[in-house]
Amino acid sequence: MNPSASDDYFCFFGLKEQFKIDLSALDQAYLSIQKEVHPDRHARGSDAEQRLAMQMATFANTAVQTLKNPIQRGLYICQLHGVDAKLETNTAMPAAFLMKQMEWRENLDEQAEDLPALEALMAEVEQSKQDTLAEITQAIDGAKNYLRAAELLRGLLFIDKFAIELDETIAALI
């Protein structure tokens, strides 16, 4: 088994290409590949066999990390369909989304010492994250609308970043 450029991560693990992924099936596929390519199994092999096993292990690690992370998985699927989310250059967001971000930011700044208020804000942010994930699933697995999915994934990155900051603020109070 040799990873080639034509091998996408889903094919490599024998999984159907979709956003809503069976993580336990992914883990099982990953573990079985790791057993196959483990250096101990190839210790007596030729240099070429050892090198190939190492390449397979590296490819498997990259693939599993990409598919386990919802944002990375979504971006990867978009990329497979020729849509680059252009995360570095495209920061355009719908006005309603930007307003919500500003509102959250103000709440965080104004209520930095108010644990119950911050916990309520965290619940709202988590709900927004779940709603966005559901929309991404619909855009990719349902409508096959990869441009919409890319836009939603950019939004999810903002939400994730804010959630981490909020989490740190809450942790500092506890």
Secondary structure, DSSP 8 states (H G I E B T S, - for coil): ----TT--HHHHTT----SS--HHHHHHHHHHHHHHH-GGGGTTS-HHHHHHHHHHHHHHHHHHHHHHSHHHHHHHHHHHTT----TTT-----HHHHHHHHHHHHHHHHTTT-HHHHHHHHHHHHHHHHHHHHHHHIIIIIS--HHHHHHHHHHHHHHHHHHHHHHHHHHHH-
